[in-house]
Amino acid sequence: MVGLTACSPPEGGRPSLVQGSTTTTTRPPFGQVLKEPRSLEPIDAEEAAAPSTTRDRSIIATAIVPTIEVLDEPDGALTHVMDNPTPTNGPLVFLTEENRPDWHRVLLPVRPNGSTGWIRAEEVELAAHNYRIFVDLDEFRLRVTEQDEPIFETVAGVAADNSPTPGGTYYITELIAPVQPDSVYGRFAYGLSGFSETFETFAGGPGQLGIHGTNDPSTLGTPVSAGCIRLHNDDIARLAEFLPLGVPVVVA
């Protein structure tokens, strides 16, 4: 999280919420990673694999080992090795898409967007929640639901036409409190599992998408950013009080 500039359409790149280096640091220079904004009750792999009657349930897998090997199928070929903690010194979390007693198919925070893979159940802890975020780019709105019921809605600043936020389903990978709360990122910044499809890198970062506050609320309700979603500082602070990591984010 170095070399960040204003989150507006840049000349030669876009801001990123993560460092380009793969070296884990004890404190990222951009801000302090909040390891878990809200604790969730753990569940076991059998509970995760069982059919649920709870509406809109999401199963989150948090790594409990130093590295996670991702395979293309159970006992298949290795596709990724992911470090825990992450390069920003936060916990490595995944949103699961299929759960079996010994394996989980998870959405991966890598390019290309929408990539999935299989991880071993014994290498993660599981928890469940019922939150979901919806971002309507055309209407400049962000909405949060719990068990399919709306519980929060607000105006958002979205990406400019020359650097659109790619549509799809992502998830919250980290929550960061910037060291300068009066910066373009405001009081809090959520890192997402998705990446810009316009810019490969910016200032050494990989072009990660995010939801964050702003030091200029007059830009809300306009197409202004280089891919991220902007909220009023009061709104992002409210979400940081109760949303856990691993919340699905549907952008359309």
N, C-alpha and C positions, 0 to 999 in steps of 0.2 A: 504494500500500500504506500508506495513512494511515488513522488513526482506527480501527484494528482493536480488537476486543474479544474476549473468550473465545469460542471456537468451540463454542458451545452454543446451544440454541434461543433466539433473541433476541426481544425484545419487538416490534421494528418492522423487522427486516431480518436479514441474515446477513453474516458476514465475507466478504471477498473477497481473493483473492490478487493482484489487480492494481489499479492506480490507475484512477480514473475519468477522469482527464485524458488527452487524446490526445497531449500534448506529451512527446516523448522526453526523458528525464533522463539525466544521466551516472551517477548512483548512486541507485537507488530507496531511499526512507527506510526501507522495511520490512526490507531486507536486501540482500546482494550477490548479483547474478545470476551463477551459475556457467555460463559460456558453453557449455561442452561437457564434461559429466562423464566421457565416454569417447569417444575418437576412433575413428572407423570408417573402413574402407577405402573410398575412393570408387569408384563405378561410373559408366559412361556411360549415356546414354539408350537406346542400343541394347541394352545388357546388361539394363537395367531392363525393356524391352519384351519381351525373349526369355522363353520359358517356363522356369521354374525347377524343378529337381528337389530343391531344398533345402526341407525342411519348415518351414512357418510363417514364410516369409521376408516381411519388411516392407521397403519402399523408402521412405526418408526424403528429402525435398527441402528443402534449406536455401537461402534466398535469398542471391544474390550481388550484387544491385542494391538501390538505396535504396528502391524501391517495387515492389510486385508487383501487376500488374493481374490480377484474377480475372474470367473470362468464363463465361457460361452454357453455352457450347460452343466448340470450337476456332474461332477467328475470329468468334465470336459477340458478343453484347452484354455490355458491362461491368457487373459486379454489385458488385464491391468493389475498393477500392484499399487495400493493406495496407503499412504502413511497416516498414522494416528498418533499424536494429534496432527492436524492439517498444517499446511505451510503458514497459516495465520495463527497457529497455536490454539485452535479450537478443536472440539471433538469432531470426529469423523462420523457423520450421520447419513443414513439413506432412507428414502421413502420406498417401502416394499410394494411390489405389484402382484406378487404371487408368493404364498407361504406354504412350505411343507415342513414336516417335523425336523428334517435335517438340513434343509436348504431354503434360501429366500432369493427370489428374483427381485432385483432392486433397480430403481432409476439411478443413473450414475451422474455425478456432477462433472461431466467431461464433454468435449466435442466428439461427434456432432450431437446437437440437442436431441433428446429422446433416447439416448443410448441406454441399454439395460445390460445386466449380467447377473450371474448367480454367485452368492456368497454362502459360506458355511454357517449354519445356525449357532454352532458352538463358539463362534468368534464375535458374536454380537449380543447385546441385551435389547429386548423388545419392549416397546411401550405403545399404547394406543391413545388416540384422541379423535375428536369429531369436528375439527376446525377446517375451514377451506377459505382461500382468498380468491376473489374473482376481479380481474382488471379489465374494464371495458375501455379500450383505447379510443374508440370513436366518441364515446360519451364523457371521457375524462373522469371516470369514476372508479373507485376501489371499494369493494364490498367484502365483508367477512361474514361467514355463516358458521353456525354450530348446529350439528344435526340437521342440516338443510334449512335452518331458520336464520334469517338475517339478523345480526347483532351489532353491526357497525357498517356505516357507509360514509364516504367522504369524497371530495373533489381531489383530483390528482393531476400533476403535470406529467406528460408522456413524451415519447420520443419525437424528434423532428422528422420531417419527411425523408431527409437524406440519411437517416440512421435509425430506421424503424426497429421497434422491439419485436422480435420474432414471436408469433403466436405459438401456443403450445402449453403443456403442463410441466411446471417446474416444482421445486420445493425449497423451503428456507434451509440454508446450510449453516448459517452463522448469524449472530447478532453482535454488532460492534458499536461501542460508544466512542465516537471520534474524540481525539484529544483536543480538537478545536470545535466545540459545538456550534460556533457561529460561522462555520465553513459552509460550502455548498451542500455538504452531506447532513447538515443539521445535527440534531441531538443523538440520533441513532441511525444505523444503516444495516439493513438485512442483506446478506449475500444470498443469491439464488443459484440453483444448480444449472441454469442456462447461460448461454453466451451470445454475444452479438454476432449476427451473420454478415454484418457490414465491415466491422473492424476486427482483425485478428489480434492486434495488440495495441496498447497505448501506455507510454511511459514505463515499459517493462512489464506490464500486467497483461493477462490473457483475455481481456474484454468480457469479464464476468458481469452479468446483469444484477441489478439490485433494486431494492425499495428503500428509500431513505428520506430524511427530512430535507429542509432547505433553509438557506438564509435569505431567500427572496420569495415570500409567499405570493407576490404579485404574479409569478409565473405559473401558478397553479391554474388548471383549466386550460392550458395552452400546450401546443406541441413544441417543447423547448429542449428536451434532454438529448443525450447521445445514445439512449437506449434504456436508461434506468427510469423507474417510476418515482416521482417526487410527491411527498406529502407535507402538509403543515407540520411543524415541529410538535405541536400539541397532539396531533393525530398519531404520529409515529411513536411518541412517548406513551400514548395510551395503549397501542398495540404491544409495545415492548413489555407492558405490565403483565400480560396474560397469555400471549401466543407462545407456544413451545417451538423448538426447532422441528423441522420435518413437516411443516404445514404445506399442503399442496397449493400451488399458485397457478391459476388458470388464466392465461392471457389471450384475449381475443379482440 
